[in-house]
Amino acid sequence: MKFRKGFVSNSSSTSFIVIGNKINYYEADKKDVKDGKIYIYGNYSCDGGDFFVATQKMLDIMEKECLDFEVYKVHKLISDSAKIEKKDLPDEPVEIFTIDIDYHTVKNLKEFKDRYVK
């Protein structure tokens, strides 16, 4: 995963601050998946990471096809122009990192299958 200390501005990616925890895909709570709190970090990108909201079908395919992705429970995704406030932080320990998300990131199940399932 590409981490940067500062923010990057160009035409094909946007920088975000991620507040969350890396988890195993099988630890993803179905309610968190339904609420859009589970994200997958894939390796396909043009200029930035492929970081997208997971669906239960994507997680099921990961298990069936033995796909190896980093999976995160995201508490908050903050644009590079916003501030982190105390209310943004949950009570439990979290990771805070920046990520450049490519504009061509996966947007649906079909794109996920096309990019990652052989």
Contacts in CASP RR format, 6 or more apart in sequence:
PFRMAT RR
TARGET T0000
AUTHOR 0000-0000-0000
METHOD contacts of the structure
MODEL  1
MKFRKGFVSNSSSTSFIVIGNKINYYEADKKDVKDGKIYIYGNYSCDGGD
FFVATQKMLDIMEKECLDFEVYKVHKLISDSAKIEKKDLPDEPVEIFTID
IDYHTVKNLKEFKDRYVK
1 41 0 8 1.000
1 49 0 8 1.000
1 70 0 8 1.000
1 99 0 8 1.000
2 48 0 8 1.000
2 49 0 8 1.000
2 99 0 8 1.000
2 100 0 8 1.000
3 97 0 8 1.000
3 98 0 8 1.000
3 99 0 8 1.000
4 15 0 8 1.000
4 98 0 8 1.000
4 100 0 8 1.000
5 98 0 8 1.000
6 15 0 8 1.000
6 98 0 8 1.000
7 15 0 8 1.000
7 80 0 8 1.000
7 98 0 8 1.000
8 15 0 8 1.000
8 100 0 8 1.000
9 15 0 8 1.000
9 80 0 8 1.000
10 47 0 8 1.000
12 46 0 8 1.000
12 47 0 8 1.000
12 48 0 8 1.000
12 102 0 8 1.000
12 103 0 8 1.000
12 104 0 8 1.000
13 47 0 8 1.000
13 48 0 8 1.000
13 49 0 8 1.000
13 100 0 8 1.000
13 101 0 8 1.000
13 102 0 8 1.000
13 103 0 8 1.000
14 79 0 8 1.000
14 80 0 8 1.000
14 100 0 8 1.000
14 101 0 8 1.000
14 103 0 8 1.000
15 79 0 8 1.000
15 80 0 8 1.000
15 98 0 8 1.000
15 99 0 8 1.000
15 100 0 8 1.000
15 101 0 8 1.000
16 51 0 8 1.000
16 77 0 8 1.000
16 78 0 8 1.000
16 79 0 8 1.000
16 80 0 8 1.000
16 98 0 8 1.000
16 99 0 8 1.000
16 100 0 8 1.000
16 101 0 8 1.000
17 76 0 8 1.000
17 77 0 8 1.000
17 78 0 8 1.000
17 79 0 8 1.000
17 80 0 8 1.000
17 82 0 8 1.000
17 84 0 8 1.000
17 96 0 8 1.000
17 97 0 8 1.000
17 98 0 8 1.000
18 39 0 8 1.000
18 51 0 8 1.000
18 72 0 8 1.000
18 74 0 8 1.000
18 76 0 8 1.000
18 77 0 8 1.000
18 78 0 8 1.000
18 95 0 8 1.000
18 96 0 8 1.000
18 97 0 8 1.000
18 98 0 8 1.000
18 99 0 8 1.000
19 74 0 8 1.000
19 75 0 8 1.000
19 76 0 8 1.000
19 77 0 8 1.000
19 78 0 8 1.000
19 84 0 8 1.000
19 88 0 8 1.000
19 89 0 8 1.000
19 90 0 8 1.000
19 94 0 8 1.000
19 95 0 8 1.000
19 96 0 8 1.000
20 72 0 8 1.000
20 73 0 8 1.000
20 74 0 8 1.000
20 75 0 8 1.000
20 76 0 8 1.000
20 94 0 8 1.000
20 95 0 8 1.000
20 96 0 8 1.000
21 72 0 8 1.000
21 73 0 8 1.000
21 75 0 8 1.000
21 92 0 8 1.000
21 93 0 8 1.000
21 94 0 8 1.000
21 95 0 8 1.000
22 70 0 8 1.000
22 71 0 8 1.000
22 72 0 8 1.000
22 95 0 8 1.000
23 38 0 8 1.000
23 71 0 8 1.000
23 72 0 8 1.000
23 73 0 8 1.000
24 71 0 8 1.000
25 54 0 8 1.000
25 59 0 8 1.000
25 62 0 8 1.000
25 63 0 8 1.000
25 69 0 8 1.000
25 71 0 8 1.000
26 63 0 8 1.000
28 38 0 8 1.000
28 54 0 8 1.000
28 59 0 8 1.000
28 71 0 8 1.000
28 73 0 8 1.000
29 73 0 8 1.000
30 56 0 8 1.000
32 38 0 8 1.000
32 73 0 8 1.000
33 54 0 8 1.000
33 55 0 8 1.000
33 56 0 8 1.000
33 59 0 8 1.000
34 56 0 8 1.000
36 53 0 8 1.000
36 54 0 8 1.000
37 73 0 8 1.000
37 74 0 8 1.000
37 75 0 8 1.000
38 53 0 8 1.000
38 54 0 8 1.000
38 59 0 8 1.000
38 71 0 8 1.000
38 72 0 8 1.000
38 73 0 8 1.000
38 74 0 8 1.000
39 51 0 8 1.000
39 52 0 8 1.000
39 53 0 8 1.000
39 54 0 8 1.000
39 71 0 8 1.000
39 72 0 8 1.000
39 74 0 8 1.000
39 77 0 8 1.000
40 50 0 8 1.000
40 51 0 8 1.000
40 52 0 8 1.000
40 53 0 8 1.000
40 54 0 8 1.000
40 58 0 8 1.000
40 62 0 8 1.000
40 69 0 8 1.000
40 70 0 8 1.000
40 71 0 8 1.000
40 72 0 8 1.000
40 106 0 8 1.000
41 49 0 8 1.000
41 50 0 8 1.000
41 51 0 8 1.000
41 69 0 8 1.000
41 70 0 8 1.000
41 71 0 8 1.000
41 72 0 8 1.000
41 99 0 8 1.000
42 49 0 8 1.000
42 50 0 8 1.000
42 51 0 8 1.000
42 52 0 8 1.000
42 69 0 8 1.000
42 70 0 8 1.000
42 106 0 8 1.000
42 116 0 8 1.000
43 50 0 8 1.000
44 50 0 8 1.000
44 106 0 8 1.000
44 115 0 8 1.000
44 116 0 8 1.000
45 102 0 8 1.000
45 104 0 8 1.000
45 105 0 8 1.000
46 102 0 8 1.000
46 104 0 8 1.000
47 100 0 8 1.000
47 102 0 8 1.000
48 100 0 8 1.000
48 101 0 8 1.000
48 102 0 8 1.000
49 99 0 8 1.000
49 100 0 8 1.000
49 101 0 8 1.000
49 102 0 8 1.000
49 105 0 8 1.000
50 101 0 8 1.000
50 102 0 8 1.000
50 104 0 8 1.000
50 105 0 8 1.000
50 106 0 8 1.000
50 115 0 8 1.000
51 99 0 8 1.000
51 101 0 8 1.000
51 105 0 8 1.000
52 105 0 8 1.000
52 106 0 8 1.000
52 107 0 8 1.000
52 112 0 8 1.000
54 71 0 8 1.000
55 109 0 8 1.000
57 109 0 8 1.000
58 109 0 8 1.000
58 112 0 8 1.000
59 71 0 8 1.000
61 67 0 8 1.000
61 112 0 8 1.000
61 113 0 8 1.000
61 117 0 8 1.000
62 69 0 8 1.000
65 117 0 8 1.000
65 118 0 8 1.000
67 116 0 8 1.000
67 117 0 8 1.000
69 116 0 8 1.000
75 88 0 8 1.000
75 89 0 8 1.000
75 90 0 8 1.000
75 94 0 8 1.000
76 84 0 8 1.000
76 88 0 8 1.000
78 84 0 8 1.000
78 88 0 8 1.000
80 98 0 8 1.000
84 96 0 8 1.000
106 112 0 8 1.000
106 115 0 8 1.000
END
